[in-house]
Amino acid sequence: MIAIAAFSPVVGPAIGAALGLIGVLIGLWINGDRTERQRRRDLHSRALAAAIAYGEMPFRIRRRRCEEEHQSSERIRLSDAFSQVQAELSTCAVLLAADGDQAISDAYNQLISVARETAGAEAHQAWKEPAIKTDVEMNMADVFQRLQGFRLELKTFEGALSHSTLPRRKKLWRALRRSPR
């Protein structure tokens, strides 16, 4: 009894300090997790925006200004924009690979491969065709249809992204619900 009484003035504050430290550590862990999820979301949105911009290039090329005095500047403007988009695609591919989520990196690489096969080929063809001159030509249904493979791969990548940025507790909950019993 005497030994417990001697330590009681120390035990209460020690327990309080330990609980306070645990609370701080939990708060740091939660905030770190939120920050990491936001960082991944920012990277994923950057990668998605670059892929979408690449898919828009055939339309932008066909919609270029066609007046004689603007043709040269339009070629320069669009080729610079195309170069920037391609650089962003490559940068995002490297950043996603370095991020460590192999499924996202593979899905992005597949998306870019399909984008280059479809949208890249359409952009190449768009330079060979005259620029559109009427409002009726703006929709370009034929180009839109030929980019179907790109749009499907884009949906696949978006699905992979939606799982990747889930909080850990939701990933765990989904894994538990899917596990065989």
Secondary structure, 3 states (H helix, E strand, C coil): CHHHHHHHHHHHHHHHHHHHHHHHHHHHHHHHHHHHHHHHHHHHHHHHHHHHHHHHHHHHHHCCCCCHHHHHHHHHHHHHHHHHHHHHHHHHHHHHHHHCCHHHHHHHHHHHHHHHHHHHHHHHHHHHCCCCCCHHHHCCHHHHHHCHHHHHHHHHHHHHHHHHCCCHHHHHHHHHHHCCC
